[in-house]
Amino acid sequence: MSFKEVISVKGFWKSVIFLAIAFIIIYNLINIGFSYNFNFDAFIDEKLTGTMALRFIVANLIGGFIYGFIVVFLQFRGKLKREQKER
């Protein structure tokens, strides 16, 4: 089972993107809840205005992608191993 085999499975990248977006949303909702008591205005003022906006967006995209890629890679690799074992 090679790395290229796993990432070339149909639906792999779609799953990575979906999971990354879900992670970003859930992570930020938890952050808003714990750090800002669900005060969305304070969160937006601090994270999405000024020089920190680009850093916040890039950090979320990179973090979401890494999380999504690792989880989906392990899921797809396990699925391929099970299918290979059944043959």
N, C-alpha and C positions, 0 to 999 in steps of 0.2 A: 504494500500500500504506500504509494509515494505521495508527496505533497501535491504534485501537479495533478495526480488523479483525483484527489479530494477536491481541489479548488475548481476542477473542470466539470464537476457534476452539475447537471442542469438544476437550477434553482439555488445554487450555493450563494452567489453574490446577492441575489434578491433577498435571501434570508439574512445575510449579513447586514444589509441596509435596513431591513425591517427591524431587526433586533437592536441595531445601533440607535435608530430613532426612538424606539421604545425605551431603551436605557436612558437616553438623554432626557426624555420627558419625565420618566419616573424619578430619576436622580434629582432633577431640578425641582420637581414638586416636593420631594422630601426635604431638599435644601431650603426651599421657601417656607415649608412648615416648621422646621426646627430652628432655622436662623432668623426668620423674618415674621414668624407667627402668621403666616399666610397673607402678609401685607405685600401684594404684588407690586404696588407702586414703589415701595422702598427697594424691592429686589431689582426692578427695572432701572431705577435711578442709580443704583450702585453698580450693577453688572452691565447694563447695556447703554450707558452714556459715557462719553469721554473716551479716554485712551484705553480703558479696560475692556471696551466692547469687543474689539478684534481679538484680544487675548482670550476672553470668555468664550467667544464663538469657536475659535480654533481649538481651544482646550476641550470643549464639549465634543466637537467633531472627531478629534483624535481619540479621545477617551471612549466615545461611543463606538468608533470603528474598531479599536483594539478589543474592547469587550465583545462586540458582536462577532468579530472574526474568530477569536479564540473559542467562544462557546459553539458557534456554528461549525467550525472546523472539527472540533471534538465530536459533535453530534454526527456529522456526515461521515467521519472516519469510522466511528463505531457502527454506523449503519452499513457501510461498505464492508467492514470486517464480518459482520453478521451474515450479510448476503453471500460473501465469499466462502464462509464456513459452511453455509447450507448447500452450496454447490458441490 
